[in-house]
């Protein structure tokens, strides 16, 4: 596996881990942030951040794994 692919997979797994496995750790009603319970704020924040993280993963994949001329279809 190439360097860019590994980095892209790690970046892509961050939102999944934070939305699935970290929820029991942040399952709190207090503090209230922007009028939202902390858990709802946590989920909403990661839903907003996920496209930016996936964009970074895409750019890493594109930067490190440039298509070679030999790999024509």
N, C-alpha and C positions, 0 to 999 in steps of 0.2 A: 504494500500500500504506500502511496506517495505521501510526502510531507503535507501537501495542501489538503489532501483528502482526510488525513488524520485530524488536522486542525479544524477543518470544516465539520467533521463529525462531533468533535468535542464542543465546538461552538453551538452546533445544532441541538446538542443534548442538554444544554444549560436551561432553556425554557421548560423542557419536559421535566427535568429533575426538580426545578423550583416549583412547578405547578402540580406535580404529582406527589413527590416524596417529602417536600418541605412543608406541605399544608398542615400536618399535625403539629409541627413546631411553631407555626405562626397562627394557629387557631385561637385567636383572642378577639374579644369584643372591644376591649380598651387597649390602646388609645384610639380615639376617633380622629381620623385624618381627613380633612376636607369634608366633614360630615358623614364619612363612611366608616363603618367598623373596620378594624385593621385587616381582617381576613379578606373582605371585599376589596379594600384598597390594594392589598397584595396581589390578588388575582387580576384586577384591572390594570395594575402597573405592568405585570408580566405580559398581559395580552397586548398592551401598547408597545412594550419593548421587543417582543418576539420578532416582528418584521425587520427591525434594525439589526438584531443579532443574526438572523438568517441572511440578510444582505451582506453582513461582514463575512459570514461563512461562504457565501457565493463568491465574494471578491477574493477571498483567500484561495478558494479552489481554482478560480480563474487565473490568479497571479502565479501560483506555484505549479500548476499543471497545465502549461501551455500545450496545445496540440502540436504534435510533431508532424513533419511532412510525410513520414513513412506510414502514418496511420490513416490513410485515406480510405473511405468506404467504397 
